[in-house]
Amino acid sequence: MTIFIGMDAPPGSLTLRDTAPPGDDLAHLRRVQAGDQGALRALYDAHHAGLYRFLRASLGREDAEEVLQDVFVTAWQRAGTFRGASTVSTWLYGIARNHARNRSRQVKVTWELQESDALHSPEQLDFLAALQAVRRLPTKEREVVELVSLGELSLQEAAQVLGVPLGTVKSRQHAARAKLRAELGGTP
């Protein structure tokens, strides 16, 4: 799947703003706890695009697609463990982060263009360069960028996923932006 930036994306393709309204995540999760597969689908529909972007930045396309499925299998299996200390979205990103870390330990992620990843515009080339630059950041800074910029979480939600204070997330984001600005020569 190719990620498109802007409004020229073909129907059904993934764009940077491809997010479904979240609806009532907690109600859906409660229904998942009762075994309602339709409620799991509703959670998937609401969160898969952001989770996929987050995972793709960490793992690459093929692993991201597989790990995304693993995230929702885990959500199905562990729905009963959700205690409400965070939002459902934050809980899902925590699951995704754990799966991404486990996968990263198993395989070395490489960023190689394949024929199916045909790039059609300068914006897509810039986006790929930015993803590669993000991938080179130190892990703690990269996770903040992936959660906030690609996963579209708030700074507070990223702090919850990472289990660190909000100020730590802000300082990591600031450091990451400075490094990306220096590498990419612009204002990320």
Residue, then its C-alpha position, 0 to 999 in steps of 0.5 A: m500500500t502506498i501512503f499518499i499525502g494530500m487530496d490526490a490519493p486514489p479511493g481506498s488508499l491510505t492518506l495522512r488524514d485517513t482517520a475514522p471518527p472514534g465513536d464511543d471507544l469505551a462502549h465498543l471495548r465493553r462489547v468486545q469484552a462480552g465477545d462482540q466481534g462487530a465492536l472489535r471491527a468498530l474499534y479497528d475502523a476507528h483506529h487502524a489508520g493511525l496505528y498502521r502509520f505508527l507501525r509502518a514508521s517503526l517496522g516497514r510496510e509488510d511487518a506493519e500490516e502483520v503486526l496491526q492484525d496482531v494488535f487487534v488479536t491481542a485487543w480481542q484476547r485482552a479486552g478484559t484487562f483494560r482498567g480504564a486508567s487511559t483511553v482505549s486509543t492509548w491502550l491500543y497504541g501501548i499494545a502496538r508499541n509492545h508488538a513493534r518492539n518485539r518484532s524489531r527484536q526479531v527482524k532488522v527493519t530495512w527501508e528499501l523501495q519496492e516496485s509496489d511502492a512507486l512514488h508519484s510526486p515530490e511530496q511522496l519523496d519528501f515523506l519517505a525521506a522524512l520517515q527515513a530520518v525519523r527511523r534514524l532518531p534515537t529510540k526514545e525520540r523516535e517513539v514520540v514522533e511516531l506516536v504524536s506525528l504519525g499516530e496522531l496522539s496528543l502529547q498527554e496520550a503519548a506520555q501515557v503510552l510511554g509511561v513517562p511524564l508529559g514534560t519528558v515527552k515535550s523535551r523528547q519531541h523538541a530534541a527530535r524536531a531539532k535533529l530532523r530540522a538539521e537533517l532535512g533542512g526545513t521545519p518539521 
